[in-house]
Amino acid sequence: MQHLPTCLLQYMFDFMPFTDQIAFRKTCKKHYNLYIKDLCSTYIDPLKLNDNILTQNTYAKLEALYCSDNPNITNINYLQNLKTLYCYGNSGISDYSINKLTNLTTLVCYKNIKITNINHLQKLKILKCGDSGISDLGLNKLTNLTILCCPSEKKITNINHLQKLKKLDCSDDSGISDLGINKLTNLKVLFCSYNKNITNINHLQKLKILNCCGSNGISDYGISKLTNIKVLYCAYNENLINISHLQKLEKLFCIGTSGISDYNIKNLINLKVLFCSYNKNITDINHLRKLEILDCSGNSGITPEGVKNLKLTKLYTKDNPSFC
């Protein structure tokens, strides 16, 4: 092993679990000089890491760092190779801590109010920042984001400049409304459950996955022109009733007091997965010949008669009195 080139040793070393890396570095001087690049994949007690430890040469080429809820790490600008950073909650990471990190591609800073402006992170592709200090002004120069998760973030309202965005989570009490996404024509995944400000998404013609659960603004009219959706989550959404035009739908989650009934799914012949537990309005699904997985648990309207012609691979009927 000692005769292997250092570059090959480093390559093999990168695939080892963190605990094995620590042990391997102790075997000889050559191995001791190998770099640890990942402090994310394996759980490490975050409070055991601090600024002094990270400045050691061992971590000079660090690419991934988890320092969430760790107030002992306050400045990581020297980690120029860093690509992934988790610093949510009570982290010591602030704007100043990362103002020289230009290679970050993933930033997770939920509930970190110390991070407010990340416009210098031009390579950033994934941002998760709900309840953080980031507002419209703090990301208005970012153009390469493909994934943005900002649930319950009221300070972010307009993201139309994010033309490459493919996945958006603006659930709960988010500040994003119809106006804030009316130019995002490349979205493929949208989570807007419990967001009453999003009502019409018919311009999102590439959308394939939609989560509009609970009390939100999405109704029949708001998706009447969408035809490419394959996965729909609309549990406890009583405003969404007519989805018969979603001919490509493969997975449907209409749990609880959903407005969807037998009549609304009669044309959905490509369904493979249906979760309708506690939904009394769905009773007969024998026409869904491609269905493989069905969950009709609880006080559902589904009875053995309503599925007698189906060849299901998985059937969940817990607490459904009709299957007792």
N, C-alpha and C positions, 0 to 999 in steps of 0.2 A: 504493500500500500504506500509506503514511503517513497517508492521509486516513481510513482505516478506524477505527471505534471500537476502543478498547483491549480491550474485552470480546470483540469478534470476532477481533481479532488473537491474543489469548490462546487462544481456542478453536482456531484454526488451528495455533498454535504447539504446543499440547499433542499434536498428531498427528505432529509432526516427529520423526525419529530424533534421538538425543541430539547426535550430531556436527553435524547440521544446525542444531539449536537454538543451539549454541555459535557457529556461524558467523553465524546470523541475528541474534543479539543484538549483534554487532559492527557491523552495517550503519548504525545510527543510535541516537541517545539514547533515542527512544521504544521501540525494539525492545530496547534494553539493559535496560529496566525490566520486561520480561516475566519471569514466574516459571517456573522449571524444577520440575515436579511429580513427575517419575518418574526415579528412579535405580535401577530394577530391570530394566526391559525390555531395555536395551542394556548389553552388558558394559562395565564400567568397572573398571580395576584398583582393587580395594578399598583397597589400601594408599596410594592417592593421595588418599583422602578422610580427613579428620580433623575433630575438633570445631570448629576454627577456620574451616574451609571451610564447614561446614554452617550456621554462624551467620550467614553472609552473607545479605543480603536476597534474593538470587536464589533461595534455597531455603526462604524463609519459609512457603510454602504447599505444601511437599513432601507428597505423598500415598503414595509408595512408595520404600522405602529398602532397599538390599542392602548390608549391612556384615558379612557372615559372614567369619570368620577375619581380622578387622581389629581389632586391639587399640587402635587410635588413636581410635576413636569410643567415648566412655564415657557421654555424657549427651545425650539427645535429647528431653528433656521439653518443650522449647520448640516442637517440631514438632507442634502441636496438630491439624493436618489429616491427620496420618499415619494411613493405613488398612492398609498392608501393610508388614511388617517381616521381613526375613531376617537373622538374627543367630546362625546356628549356628556350631559349632566354637569356635575360639579368638577369639571376639568380645569386645570390651570392654564390651558391653551386659550390664547386671545388673538386678536388681529396681529399684534406685535410679534407673537410667537411664530407666526407662519408667513410673515410678509415678504420673505425671500424664497419661499418654496414654490418654484415655478413648474415642477414636474408632477404635482398631485393630479391624479385622475379620479380618485374617489375620496369624498369627504362626508363623514357622518358626524353631525354636531347638534343633534336634537337637544333642546333645553339648555344649550350653552349660549348664554346671553352676551358673553365676552367676544364672540365672533360676530362682526357686523358687516364687514366689507371684504369680499373675496374676488373682486374684479381682476386682480393680478393672476388668478389661477386660470390662465387661458387654455390649459390642457384638460381642465376638469370635465368629466363626462357623467359622473354620478354624484348627486348632491342630496343628502337627507338632512333636513334642517327645521323640522317642526318645532315651534315654541323656542326658537333661537333668537339671536339679535339681528338676523339678516332681514333686510327689507328690499323693496324694489331697487333702491339706489345701490344696495350692496352687491347686486348681481346683474345690473343692467348692461354690463359690458361683456358678459359671458355669452359665447355663441356656440360652444361645442357640447353643451349638455345634451345627453340622450335620455337620462333618467332624473326626474325631480320628484322627491317626496317631501311635501310640506304640509302635512295634516295639521289642522288647528293653528296655522300660521296666518294671522290677520295682516301682518305687515307686507306680505307679498300679494300683490293684486293683479299685476300686468306682466305676463311672461311671453308676449307675442314675438319678442325678438329671438326666442329659443326655437328657431326654425328646424333644428335637428332633433328636437325632443320626440321620443317615441313612447315613453311611459311617464304618466303623471298621476301622483296621488295628492289630491287636494280635498281629502275627506274632512268631515267634522266641521268645526267652525273656522273654515279657511276663508281668506279674503279674496280668493280667486272666483270670478264670476264668468258669465258668458263673454262679456267684453274682453276679459283678460286672456282668453284663449281662442278668439275668433279667427286668428291667422295660423293656428297650429294644425296644419293639414296633414302632417306626417305622424300624428299620434296613432299608436296601435293599441295602447293599454291606458284606460282611464278609470281611476278610483275616485268617486265623488260621493260616497255614501254619507248621508246626513249633512250634505252641503246644499242648502236651499238656494244658493246663488247661481247654480248651474242648472239651466232649464232646457236649453236647445243646443244639441250637439250634432245636428244633421250635416254640418260641414265636414265632420270627421269621417270621411268616406273610407279611410284605411283602418278604422277601428275594428279590432278583433276581440278584445276583452273589455267588458264594461261591468263595473261594480257600482250599483246605484241603490244599495240597500237602505232600509230605514226611511225616515222622514226627510226627503230631499226634494229638489225641484224637478227631477226627471219624471215626465209623464209620457203618454202615447205620442203626442205631437212632437216631443223633443227628440225622438229617435225614429220617427216615421219614415225617414229617407235612408236609414242605415240598412245595408243588406249584407255586410261582410262579417258581422259579429258571430263568433264561434262559441264564446263563453259569456254567460250573463248571470250576474249575481243581483237578485232583486228581492231578497228576503225582507219581509215586513214593509215593502213599498206598495201601498194601496193605490197609488196614482198610476202605476204602470199596469195596463191590462191587456192591450192588444199587441202581441208580438208575433202574430202569424206570418208577417212578412220576412221574418228572420230565418229564411230557408236553409242557411248554412250553419245554424246553431247546433252545436254538439254537446254542450254542457249547460244545464239550466239549474239554478239554485233559487227556488221560489218558496222558501220556508216560511211558516207562520202565516200571519195575516197579510198575505200577498194578494194582489188583485187578480192574479192569473188563475184561470179555471180551465176545464176541459175544452171549451170552445176556442180558447185562445192558443192552444197548442195542437189543434187538430191537423195543422199543415206542417208541423215540425218533424218530418219523417226521418231526419238525419240525427236526431238526438241519440247520444250514447250514454249520457249520464244525467240522471234526474234526481234532485234532492227536493222533496216536497213534504217533509215532515211537518206536522201540525197545520197543514194546509187542507182545509175541508172542501175547497172548491174543485180539487182535482180528484176524480173518482174512477175514470175509465181511461186507460192508456194502452189498450190492446193494439192500437194502430201503430205504435212506436216499435216497429219490428227490429230496428237496429239497436234498441236499448240494451245496455250491458249491465249498468249499475243503477239500482233504485234504492233510495232511502225514503221510506214512507212511515217513519217512526212516529210515535205519539198519536195524538188525536187527528190523524190524517183521514181524508175521505177515501183513500185507496183500500179496497177489499181484495180477497183472493180472486173474486170474479173479475175484477178490473185489470188483472194481470195474467189471466189464465192462458193467453196465447203467446206470452213472451218467453224467450229463452234467456233468462238473466244469468249472469255469472256471479253477481253479488246482490243480495236482497237484505236490507236492514228494516226490521219491523218492530223494534223494541217499543214496548208500551202501546202498541197499536192493538186495540181490543178485537179488531176483526181477524187478526192472525193468531189469537190465543188458542 
